[in-house]
Amino acid sequence: MVKPVSRWVDKYESRATVAAGDYEYGVRNPKRPPATTAIANRSTLETKMAMKETWDKWEDSLAYVGDAGVINAAATKGKDRYVPGVRAGIDKVRAFATDFSTHLEQAQAQVLAMPNVTLQDKIARATKMIELNAAYRFKK
């Protein structure tokens, strides 16, 4: 006998609401190291991402959800996760901002030393800043 959908969904929700500890335990004790395993499987990812079927599935799923679905999911699921998520990563943001700020000061000094008279000068300055920022790599 197939259980009714309402029973299935209610059971899933009731068990999930009390499973935060189990979730955290599972995340902290993976069967395989997640980053190392992902890196080791790069060729599989590249193969799958090169397949038309992968992109067709992505497009079909996104079209099914639609703009309203994406907005609603972000508003209902994301709202309560936003601030804790920001706080969880704030040290990484601070490290990046500190490193990038140093880069930006040095790049800006180079650009400000360039001529700034003609339109071509202004274009060259803007181009130089874009190039310098594109060359930046965060050293973790």
C-alpha positions in Angstrom: 0.0 0.0 0.0 1.3 3.4 -0.9 1.1 5.9 1.9 -0.9 9.1 1.2 1.1 12.1 0.1 0.0 14.1 3.0 1.3 11.5 5.5 4.6 11.2 3.6 5.1 15.0 3.6 4.0 15.5 7.2 6.3 12.7 8.3 9.2 14.3 6.4 8.5 17.7 7.9 8.1 16.5 11.5 11.3 14.5 11.4 13.3 17.3 9.8 12.2 19.9 12.4 13.9 17.9 15.2 16.9 16.8 13.2 19.2 19.8 13.5 21.7 17.9 15.6 21.7 15.0 13.3 22.2 17.3 10.3 25.2 19.0 12.0 26.7 15.6 12.9 26.4 14.4 9.3 28.0 17.6 8.0 30.9 17.4 10.4 31.4 13.7 9.8 31.2 13.1 6.0 31.8 9.7 4.4 34.2 11.3 2.0 36.2 14.6 2.3 33.9 17.0 0.3 36.4 19.4 -1.2 39.0 16.8 -1.9 36.4 14.5 -3.5 35.0 17.4 -5.6 38.5 18.3 -6.9 39.2 14.6 -7.7 36.0 14.5 -9.7 36.6 17.6 -11.7 36.7 15.7 -15.0 33.2 14.2 -14.3 31.9 17.7 -13.6 33.4 19.1 -16.8 31.9 16.3 -18.8 28.5 16.7 -17.3 28.5 20.5 -17.7 29.5 20.1 -21.4 26.5 17.9 -22.1 23.4 19.5 -23.7 21.2 17.4 -21.5 22.6 19.0 -18.4 21.7 22.5 -19.6 18.3 21.4 -20.9 17.5 20.0 -17.5 18.7 23.2 -15.8 16.6 25.4 -18.2 13.5 23.2 -17.9 13.7 23.3 -14.1 14.2 27.0 -14.0 11.4 27.6 -16.4 9.1 25.4 -14.3 10.0 27.4 -11.1 9.8 30.7 -12.9 10.6 34.2 -11.7 7.9 34.2 -9.0 9.1 30.8 -7.7 12.7 32.0 -7.4 11.6 35.2 -5.7 9.3 33.4 -3.3 11.9 30.8 -2.4 14.5 33.5 -1.7 12.0 35.5 0.4 10.7 32.6 2.4 13.7 30.4 2.8 16.5 32.9 2.6 15.2 35.6 4.9 16.0 33.8 8.1 19.3 32.5 6.8 20.7 35.7 5.5 22.1 37.3 8.7 23.5 34.1 10.1 25.1 33.3 6.8 26.7 36.8 6.6 27.9 36.4 10.2 29.3 32.9 9.5 31.5 34.3 6.7 32.4 37.7 8.0 36.0 36.8 8.9 36.5 35.7 5.3 34.9 38.9 4.0 37.2 40.9 6.3 40.3 39.1 5.1 39.3 39.7 1.5 38.5 43.3 2.0 41.8 43.9 3.8 43.8 42.2 1.0 41.8 43.9 -1.8 42.0 47.3 -0.1 45.8 47.1 -0.3 45.7 46.1 -3.9 43.2 48.8 -4.7 45.4 51.5 -3.1 48.4 50.4 -5.1 46.3 50.2 -8.3 44.7 53.6 -7.7 48.1 55.2 -7.2 49.2 53.9 -10.6 46.1 55.1 -12.3 46.2 58.5 -10.7 49.7 59.0 -11.9 48.6 58.6 -15.5 47.7 61.6 -17.6 44.1 62.8 -17.3 43.5 65.4 -19.9 41.9 64.0 -23.0 39.1 61.5 -23.5 41.8 58.9 -24.6 43.6 59.6 -21.3 40.4 58.9 -19.3 39.8 55.7 -21.4 43.4 54.6 -20.8 43.0 55.2 -17.0 39.7 53.3 -16.8 41.2 50.4 -18.9 44.3 50.3 -16.7 42.1 50.0 -13.5 40.0 47.3 -15.0 43.1 45.4 -16.1 44.7 45.8 -12.6 41.6 44.6 -10.9 41.2 41.7 -13.3 44.7 40.5 -12.5 44.0 40.6 -8.7 43.9 37.2 -7.0 43.0 36.8 -3.4 45.7 35.0 -1.5 43.9 32.8 1.0 
